[in-house]
């Protein structure tokens, strides 16, 4: 009986100490993590558009916008570079053109708008003193377990 009481007290004390510990900081991805996720979405967007899978293309654009929005919120300035402002002026207009091309379901307009977005990514990287990060049209799908053709 004495052991049960001691074990109960020990458990209660440990729970109190655990509750008294400060909460751990919430994980916030760095700008590089956002950019890597955006690069994957960029590649998936290309293959969705190439296959005329407009629903998937629209989804990937929304995911790119969401990720870049979070990047702006968490990293408006990075190493003295006005990241949020650059995205607003360079990337946002290009994404708007991509959205128009996807809405029009136009392969030709999509290819032009995609290449413009890619050019914008490279312009941001150069302006951020990272000209060695050069994005291009993907050559092969980034994932072998995703079918990019539209559902029929």
Secondary structure, 3 states (H helix, E strand, C coil): CHHHHHHHHHHHHHHHHHHHCCCCCCCCCCHHHHHHHHHHHHHHHHHHHHCCCHHHHHHHHHHHHHHHHHHHHHCCCECCECHHHHHHHHHHHHHHHHHHHHHHCCHHHHHHHHHHHHHHHHHHHHHCCCCCCCCCCCCCCCCCCCCCCCCC
